């Protein structure tokens, strides 16, 4: 008598296959007269979250110290501050239990910047002479110079990204990037022309082509990346937001008009100061309303863009997932704007008080000084005013620079990390180290042209 269930004979024959264990279990159950065991559910792709384990105070101390050193070195310390910021953010970002490392150095950034100056200074000289020639001849001689700067800017963006990737390591394997920065620059220029000619309607296709080029040349060890996002999907969400912004803008203008109409009787009671009061009130209310309006729609646009981008990016079989929403960005922008206002008021009051105090002190010195000293003081007064104004500007820049770095670098990064996940992350387990370190020219160009990230 045959004691084997014919239904599982083939499965048992392939005992090294994925269903061999189930087939053996079913055979045992059949010999005991039991029904076959249910088939196992297919295992879902493992999803690994991103974690950010940094301390807010530690980063705040870092950027405050960096801002003071920036002020003392007239900005030269920015290479060290940029490197420290990247190391802090990278090292406190944990993916599937392992933190990311940043291996770039401030010395590399300084060298890249010096190399870039050798390119940018002649370009600026050509741009200056070209603008004079264009003005004298009323021609478009400055257009080629503008085109060259645009191409250099796009080249710098690509090569700076390549530099940062080759200095980023996770689980002992470095990211890297190939491809041509100049090919990307000329491609970006052509796509920009098409987007402008279409009044911005082709912008999603422009972004999709650029991201596809960048990700197809991005690798993690021997695992190559890719981008399969649909520009049409981005367009559908973006056009709805754009139409909503138009409708909301019309409503906002109507509301502002009604507010000003209601406030007119109040202005009428001010006598000769009516026009100035109305102008100040209109400027403040309209400015605040439009700033908040712009922040709101920009926040929702960035959320749409991030979700679209993240779901289209992959490294081999590992794919990103993003759940961020517009209100997350809007609250971040609102906090930055509110704190900037709170900082601006005491800064302006302090600077105004210092200006009045210095003016009064200078006036008293002039009134009590003898004639030779009085002449010297009068000669140096414009210089003192310029130095005082420059010092006030540096103090204000110091305060707002700290706010910007804390919210738009640290908090922004923290927000994104909290809403990112990686599906099928185990596809990266077998990655083998490959790729060479990129040069620093692109990072230096991006810094000198002010087009790079942090």
C-alpha positions as a printed NumPy array, in Angstrom:
array([[  0.   ,   0.   ,   0.   ],
       [  1.277,   3.458,  -0.878],
       [  1.457,   5.521,   2.328],
       [  2.188,   8.828,   0.601],
       [ -0.444,  11.441,  -0.229],
       [ -0.237,  12.03 ,  -4.009],
       [ -1.143,  15.684,  -3.46 ],
       [  2.154,  16.337,  -1.687],
       [  4.395,  13.913,  -3.539],
       [  5.806,  16.58 ,  -5.847],
       [  6.424,  18.96 ,  -2.971],
       [  8.281,  16.339,  -0.992],
       [ 10.374,  15.535,  -4.033],
       [ 11.637,  19.124,  -4.005],
       [ 12.533,  19.013,  -0.303],
       [ 14.965,  21.877,  -0.634],
       [ 12.313,  24.226,  -2.011],
       [ 10.484,  26.92 ,  -0.031],
       [  7.406,  24.746,   0.492],
       [  9.286,  21.569,   1.563],
       [  8.543,  22.097,   5.272],
       [  4.823,  22.596,   4.606],
       [  4.737,  19.494,   2.372],
       [  6.394,  17.346,   5.065],
       [  3.967,  18.633,   7.687],
       [  0.981,  17.888,   5.441],
       [  2.266,  14.349,   4.773],
       [  2.471,  13.7  ,   8.508],
       [ -1.039,  15.057,   9.011],
       [ -2.343,  12.897,   6.126],
       [ -0.922,   9.704,   7.623],
       [ -2.801,  10.594,  10.819],
       [ -6.014,  11.247,   8.92 ],
       [ -5.965,  15.027,   9.559],
       [ -6.755,  17.751,   6.994],
       [ -3.778,  19.577,   5.422],
       [ -2.3  ,  22.582,   7.24 ],
       [ -3.154,  26.026,   5.85 ],
       [ -0.606,  27.619,   3.569],
       [  1.506,  30.298,   5.306],
       [  0.841,  33.931,   4.551],
       [  3.521,  35.466,   2.327],
       [  5.989,  37.393,   4.454],
       [  5.599,  41.16 ,   4.124],
       [  8.586,  43.29 ,   3.202],
       [ 10.363,  44.286,   6.429],
       [  9.973,  48.003,   7.129],
       [ 12.651,  49.842,   9.073],
       [ 11.926,  53.271,  10.544],
       [ 14.314,  56.18 ,  10.694],
       [ 15.119,  57.441,  14.182],
       [ 16.629,  60.744,  15.244],
       [ 18.209,  60.532,  18.681],
       [ 19.727,  64.005,  19.042],
       [ 19.377,  66.406,  21.94 ],
       [ 17.953,  69.841,  21.068],
       [ 20.192,  71.673,  23.519],
       [ 23.34 ,  70.028,  22.139],
       [ 22.629,  71.255,  18.631],
       [ 21.649,  74.694,  19.891],
       [ 24.974,  74.963,  21.739],
       [ 26.774,  73.922,  18.558],
       [ 25.189,  76.594,  16.362],
       [ 25.436,  79.365,  18.984],
       [ 29.153,  78.7  ,  19.388],
       [ 29.464,  78.496,  15.6  ],
       [ 27.601,  81.78 ,  15.118],
       [ 29.93 ,  83.582,  17.541],
       [ 32.981,  82.167,  15.752],
       [ 31.455,  83.171,  12.413],
       [ 31.155,  86.71 ,  13.717],
       [ 34.719,  86.738,  15.042],
       [ 36.176,  85.334,  11.785],
       [ 33.903,  87.391,   9.476],
       [ 32.33 ,  84.231,   8.081],
       [ 35.422,  82.1  ,   7.478],
       [ 34.412,  79.631,  10.202],
       [ 31.449,  78.509,   8.065],
       [ 33.464,  75.581,   6.664],
       [ 33.895,  74.13 ,  10.156],
       [ 30.32 ,  74.942,  11.156],
       [ 28.975,  73.218,   8.031],
       [ 31.083,  70.133,   8.728],
       [ 30.077,  70.015,  12.407],
       [ 26.406,  70.411,  11.477],
       [ 26.533,  67.562,   8.97 ],
       [ 28.363,  65.27 ,  11.383],
       [ 25.827,  66.021,  14.094],
       [ 22.779,  65.379,  11.909],
       [ 24.221,  62.319,  10.174],
       [ 25.539,  60.663,  13.362],
       [ 22.254,  61.1  ,  15.247],
       [ 20.207,  59.596,  12.409],
       [ 19.657,  55.881,  12.998],
       [ 18.392,  53.502,  10.305],
       [ 17.468,  49.984,  11.38 ],
       [ 19.582,  50.317,  14.521],
       [ 22.731,  51.712,  12.856],
       [ 23.684,  55.379,  12.677],
       [ 24.903,  57.187,   9.579],
       [ 28.435,  58.618,   9.415],
       [ 29.719,  61.76 ,   7.708],
       [ 33.411,  61.638,   6.837],
       [ 33.898,  65.032,   5.191],
       [ 36.281,  67.572,   6.697],
       [ 36.392,  71.363,   6.908],
       [ 39.802,  71.303,   5.215],
       [ 38.206,  69.755,   2.126],
       [ 35.595,  72.503,   2.039],
       [ 38.258,  75.216,   2.306],
       [ 40.271,  73.668,  -0.534],
       [ 37.148,  73.342,  -2.67 ],
       [ 36.236,  76.953,  -2.036],
       [ 39.715,  78.162,  -2.996],
       [ 39.583,  76.116,  -6.196],
       [ 36.158,  77.569,  -6.933],
       [ 37.44 ,  81.125,  -6.498],
       [ 39.866,  80.517,  -9.337],
       [ 36.829,  79.871, -11.54 ],
       [ 34.274,  82.297, -10.1  ],
       [ 36.462,  85.424,  -9.86 ],
       [ 37.214,  85.494, -13.623],
       [ 33.538,  84.768, -14.325],
       [ 32.454,  87.674, -12.143],
       [ 34.945,  89.936, -13.906],
       [ 33.591,  88.843, -17.295],
       [ 30.021,  89.357, -16.041],
       [ 30.873,  92.895, -14.873],
       [ 32.555,  93.845, -18.134],
       [ 29.772,  92.18 , -20.103],
       [ 27.09 ,  94.153, -18.275],
       [ 28.937,  97.422, -19.04 ],
       [ 29.261,  96.478, -22.694],
       [ 25.629,  95.434, -22.901],
       [ 24.492,  98.702, -21.357],
       [ 26.623, 100.805, -23.686],
       [ 25.492,  98.985, -26.822],
       [ 21.976,  98.108, -25.63 ],
       [ 22.443,  94.49 , -26.61 ],
       [ 21.912,  91.125, -24.97 ],
       [ 25.616,  90.641, -24.367],
       [ 24.972,  89.755, -20.719],
       [ 22.767,  86.767, -21.612],
       [ 25.693,  84.404, -22.347],
       [ 27.234,  85.339, -18.994],
       [ 23.963,  84.568, -17.213],
       [ 23.769,  81.252, -19.06 ],
       [ 27.296,  80.353, -17.982],
       [ 26.464,  81.126, -14.334],
       [ 23.312,  78.993, -14.547],
       [ 25.227,  76.066, -16.027],
       [ 27.963,  76.398, -13.407],
       [ 25.284,  76.494, -10.708],
       [ 23.656,  73.268, -11.9  ],
       [ 27.056,  71.622, -12.324],
       [ 27.923,  72.693,  -8.765],
       [ 24.668,  71.267,  -7.383],
       [ 25.316,  67.894,  -8.992],
       [ 28.943,  67.673,  -7.963],
       [ 28.202,  68.901,  -4.416],
       [ 25.635,  66.121,  -4.055],
       [ 28.23 ,  63.687,  -5.321],
       [ 30.742,  64.956,  -2.755],
       [ 28.308,  64.611,   0.152],
       [ 27.272,  61.105,  -0.9  ],
       [ 30.851,  59.846,  -1.058],
       [ 31.392,  61.163,   2.483],
       [ 28.293,  59.354,   3.793],
       [ 28.693,  55.841,   5.211],
       [ 26.154,  53.411,   6.67 ],
       [ 27.095,  49.994,   8.038],
       [ 30.614,  50.431,   6.716],
       [ 29.508,  50.899,   3.085],
       [ 29.848,  54.267,   1.371],
       [ 27.334,  55.923,  -0.909],
       [ 28.713,  57.225,  -4.191],
       [ 27.646,  58.725,  -7.468],
       [ 28.763,  58.675, -11.091],
       [ 27.367,  60.482, -14.115],
       [ 28.343,  63.807, -15.644],
       [ 27.799,  67.118, -13.91 ],
       [ 27.937,  68.967, -17.232],
       [ 25.401,  66.631, -18.82 ],
       [ 23.111,  67.313, -15.888],
       [ 23.669,  71.08 , -16.215],
       [ 22.798,  71.235, -19.934],
       [ 19.84 ,  68.907, -19.407],
       [ 18.583,  71.179, -16.611],
       [ 18.858,  74.226, -18.844],
       [ 16.836,  72.606, -21.63 ],
       [ 14.179,  71.442, -19.17 ],
       [ 13.999,  74.928, -17.645],
       [ 13.34 ,  76.467, -21.076],
       [ 10.48 ,  74.005, -21.65 ],
       [  9.034,  74.699, -18.195],
       [  9.133,  78.466, -18.776],
       [  7.578,  78.154, -22.239],
       [  4.734,  76.116, -20.738],
       [  4.185,  78.735, -17.976],
       [  5.301,  76.2  , -15.378],
       [  2.932,  73.408, -16.386],
       [  5.845,  71.142, -17.363],
       [  7.651,  71.704, -14.052],
       [  6.704,  68.229, -12.687],
       [  8.218,  66.59 , -15.787],
       [ 11.347,  68.71 , -15.373],
       [ 11.736,  67.61 , -11.753],
       [ 11.024,  63.961, -12.625],
       [ 13.69 ,  63.849, -15.358],
       [ 16.273,  65.493, -13.085],
       [ 15.561,  63.134, -10.189],
       [ 15.639,  60.113, -12.502],
       [ 19.08 ,  61.124, -13.745],
       [ 20.437,  61.746, -10.244],
       [ 19.073,  58.553,  -8.709],
       [ 20.085,  56.338, -11.651],
       [ 23.673,  57.429, -10.956],
       [ 23.414,  57.052,  -7.164],
       [ 24.768,  53.886,  -5.545],
       [ 25.122,  52.331,  -2.12 ],
       [ 28.168,  50.14 ,  -2.527],
       [ 27.354,  47.883,  -5.464],
       [ 23.586,  48.537,  -5.169],
       [ 22.413,  51.054,  -7.761],
       [ 19.516,  53.37 ,  -7.16 ],
       [ 16.603,  54.403,  -9.322],
       [ 13.598,  56.688,  -9.562],
       [ 10.261,  55.607, -11.009],
       [  8.042,  58.525, -10.013],
       [  5.24 ,  59.59 , -12.33 ],
       [  5.333,  63.263, -13.298],
       [  1.597,  63.076, -13.985],
       [  0.936,  62.106, -10.36 ],
       [  2.972,  65.088,  -9.168],
       [  1.164,  67.339, -11.657],
       [ -2.315,  66.257, -10.497],
       [ -1.604,  67.037,  -6.87 ],
       [  0.321,  70.21 ,  -7.681],
       [ -2.303,  71.676, -10.024],
       [ -5.016,  71.235,  -7.411],
       [ -2.869,  73.074,  -4.87 ],
       [ -2.103,  75.809,  -7.43 ],
       [ -5.797,  76.329,  -8.212],
       [ -6.557,  76.363,  -4.49 ],
       [ -3.893,  79.045,  -3.976],
       [ -5.508,  81.239,  -6.661],
       [ -8.949,  80.953,  -5.069],
       [ -7.529,  81.547,  -1.583],
       [ -5.586,  84.568,  -2.854],
       [ -8.739,  86.152,  -4.246],
       [-10.55 ,  85.528,  -0.956],
       [ -7.608,  86.99 ,   0.989],
       [ -7.628,  90.176,  -1.097],
       [-11.366,  90.557,  -0.511],
       [-10.971,  90.098,   3.239],
       [ -8.111,  92.621,   3.392],
       [-10.214,  95.133,   1.469],
       [-13.073,  94.676,   3.921],
       [-10.745,  95.089,   6.92 ],
       [ -9.317,  98.313,   5.515],
       [-12.802,  99.626,   4.783],
       [-13.898,  98.948,   8.374],
       [-10.728, 100.631,   9.699],
       [-11.223, 103.829,   7.656],
       [-13.344, 105.591,  10.324],
       [-10.535, 105.031,  12.833],
       [ -8.016, 106.603,  10.449],
       [-10.334, 109.57 ,   9.91 ],
       [-10.154, 110.451,  13.606],
       [ -6.377, 110.865,  13.478],
       [ -6.425, 114.176,  11.658],
       [ -3.263, 114.963,   9.719],
       [ -1.702, 111.574,  10.46 ],
       [ -4.421, 109.667,   8.593],
       [ -2.413, 108.81 ,   5.473],
       [  0.661, 107.648,   7.355],
       [ -1.379, 105.55 ,   9.786],
       [ -3.325, 103.984,   6.937],
       [ -0.105, 103.187,   5.066],
       [  1.512, 101.588,   8.117],
       [ -1.6  ,  99.596,   8.984],
       [ -2.042,  98.429,   5.379],
       [  1.597,  97.459,   5.064],
       [  1.745,  95.513,   8.324],
       [ -1.578,  93.678,   7.954],
       [ -1.088,  92.904,   4.254],
       [  2.512,  91.827,   4.781],
       [  1.677,  89.453,   7.631],
       [ -1.322,  88.032,   5.756],
       [  0.615,  87.329,   2.567],
       [  3.617,  85.884,   4.407],
       [  1.385,  83.416,   6.269],
       [ -0.513,  82.712,   3.025],
       [  2.752,  81.943,   1.186],
       [  4.072,  79.778,   4.058],
       [  0.847,  77.753,   4.125],
       [  0.811,  76.848,   0.443],
       [  4.568,  76.381,   0.244],
       [  4.369,  73.96 ,   3.179],
       [  1.723,  71.861,   1.462],
       [  3.64 ,  71.957,  -1.812],
       [  6.814,  70.694,  -0.092],
       [  4.852,  67.901,   1.591],
       [  3.422,  66.789,  -1.772],
       [  6.867,  66.931,  -3.33 ],
       [  8.548,  64.967,  -0.515],
       [  5.921,  62.203,  -0.501],
       [  6.047,  61.904,  -4.293],
       [  9.846,  61.825,  -4.311],
       [ 10.244,  59.397,  -1.423],
       [  7.816,  56.808,  -2.801],
       [  9.616,  56.85 ,  -6.154],
       [ 13.178,  56.461,  -4.828],
       [ 14.762,  53.046,  -4.412],
       [ 18.168,  51.448,  -3.889],
       [ 17.942,  48.034,  -5.447],
       [ 14.801,  46.52 ,  -3.915],
       [ 14.842,  48.812,  -0.855],
       [ 12.309,  51.629,  -1.14 ],
       [ 11.574,  54.765,   0.857],
       [  8.185,  55.609,   2.317],
       [  7.134,  59.053,   3.544],
       [  4.072,  60.089,   5.556],
       [  4.77 ,  63.799,   6.055],
       [  1.883,  66.265,   5.649],
       [  1.596,  69.936,   4.887],
       [  0.636,  70.98 ,   8.398],
       [  3.944,  69.588,   9.713],
       [  5.913,  72.003,   7.543],
       [  3.471,  74.861,   8.113],
       [  3.81 ,  74.659,  11.887],
       [  7.585,  74.618,  11.514],
       [  7.541,  77.715,   9.281],
       [  5.088,  79.433,  11.617],
       [  7.343,  78.862,  14.632],
       [ 10.349,  80.214,  12.749],
       [  8.416,  83.282,  11.589],
       [  6.96 ,  83.968,  15.042],
       [ 10.308,  83.677,  16.794],
       [ 11.951,  85.812,  14.117],
       [  9.416,  88.552,  14.872],
       [ 10.004,  88.195,  18.604],
       [ 13.748,  88.47 ,  18.052],
       [ 13.471,  91.308,  15.526],
       [ 11.595,  93.645,  17.865],
       [ 14.139,  93.703,  20.74 ],
       [ 17.042,  93.671,  18.255],
       [ 15.659,  96.716,  16.437],
       [ 14.901,  98.5  ,  19.719],
       [ 18.401,  97.753,  21.044],
       [ 20.097,  98.853,  17.85 ],
       [ 17.991, 102.008,  17.717],
       [ 18.892, 102.798,  21.313],
       [ 22.574, 102.22 ,  20.636],
       [ 22.414, 104.475,  17.594],
       [ 20.799, 107.283,  19.582],
       [ 23.296, 106.833,  22.424],
       [ 26.303, 106.895,  20.101],
       [ 24.892, 109.908,  18.25 ],
       [ 24.384, 111.764,  21.518],
       [ 27.892, 110.83 ,  22.722],
       [ 29.425, 111.954,  19.444],
       [ 27.502, 115.218,  19.623],
       [ 28.721, 115.908,  23.147],
       [ 32.295, 115.18 ,  22.095],
       [ 31.947, 117.595,  19.202],
       [ 30.527, 120.339,  21.392],
       [ 33.272, 120.068,  24.011],
       [ 36.257, 119.373,  21.746],
       [ 38.807, 121.945,  20.689],
       [ 39.078, 122.92 ,  17.043],
       [ 41.721, 120.373,  15.858],
       [ 39.948, 117.508,  17.643],
       [ 36.569, 118.725,  16.414],
       [ 37.79 , 118.614,  12.801],
       [ 39.048, 115.04 ,  13.262],
       [ 35.745, 113.936,  14.853],
       [ 33.756, 115.456,  12.014],
       [ 35.966, 113.703,   9.472],
       [ 35.574, 110.319,  11.2  ],
       [ 31.828, 110.571,  11.853],
       [ 30.79 , 108.925,   8.515],
       [ 33.258, 106.105,   9.125],
       [ 31.901, 105.584,  12.652],
       [ 28.358, 105.472,  11.291],
       [ 29.329, 102.872,   8.661],
       [ 31.17 , 100.747,  11.238],
       [ 28.244, 101.009,  13.65 ],
       [ 25.769, 100.07 ,  10.944],
       [ 27.888,  97.117,   9.894],
       [ 28.181,  95.954,  13.502],
       [ 24.413,  96.192,  13.903],
       [ 23.959,  94.158,  10.742],
       [ 26.327,  91.458,  12.025],
       [ 24.475,  91.224,  15.345],
       [ 21.124,  90.871,  13.569],
       [ 22.59 ,  88.308,  11.157],
       [ 23.98 ,  86.388,  14.132],
       [ 20.546,  86.145,  15.777],
       [ 18.642,  85.238,  12.63 ],
       [ 21.342,  82.799,  11.518],
       [ 20.908,  80.851,  14.743],
       [ 17.144,  80.729,  14.248],
       [ 17.48 ,  79.641,  10.629],
       [ 19.938,  76.832,  11.378],
       [ 17.906,  75.578,  14.303],
       [ 14.593,  75.415,  12.433],
       [ 15.477,  74.967,   8.763],
       [ 18.359,  72.564,   9.3  ],
       [ 17.909,  70.793,  12.62 ],
       [ 14.104,  70.822,  13.031],
       [ 13.514,  70.286,   9.317],
       [ 15.81 ,  67.249,   9.344],
       [ 14.201,  65.943,  12.523],
       [ 10.746,  66.323,  10.987],
       [ 11.653,  64.444,   7.822],
       [ 13.407,  61.633,   9.661],
       [ 10.356,  61.13 ,  11.88 ],
       [  8.175,  60.477,   8.804],
       [ 10.512,  58.299,   6.733],
       [ 10.704,  54.512,   6.553],
       [ 12.508,  51.985,   4.353],
       [ 10.675,  48.949,   3.007],
       [ 12.601,  45.75 ,   2.253],
       [ 15.728,  47.114,   3.878],
       [ 17.311,  43.651,   4.014],
       [ 17.949,  43.981,   0.285],
       [ 20.885,  46.193,   1.307],
       [ 22.447,  43.607,   3.637],
       [ 24.681,  42.162,   0.938],
       [ 25.975,  45.506,  -0.353],
       [ 29.688,  45.472,  -1.18 ],
       [ 31.817,  48.613,  -0.9  ],
       [ 32.51 ,  50.266,  -4.24 ],
       [ 33.074,  53.724,  -5.687],
       [ 35.736,  56.39 ,  -5.29 ],
       [ 35.763,  59.607,  -3.298],
       [ 34.601,  62.617,  -5.283],
       [ 36.627,  65.814,  -5.543],
       [ 35.783,  68.972,  -3.646],
       [ 35.41 ,  71.38 ,  -6.586],
       [ 31.644,  70.956,  -6.814],
       [ 31.144,  71.669,  -3.124],
       [ 33.335,  74.772,  -3.393],
       [ 31.439,  76.023,  -6.445],
       [ 28.118,  75.467,  -4.703],
       [ 29.348,  77.429,  -1.69 ],
       [ 30.748,  80.309,  -3.743],
       [ 27.6  ,  80.493,  -5.922],
       [ 25.339,  80.079,  -2.865],
       [ 23.39 ,  77.206,  -4.432],
       [ 24.345,  74.302,  -2.161],
       [ 22.595,  72.792,   0.835],
       [ 23.998,  72.379,   4.33 ]])
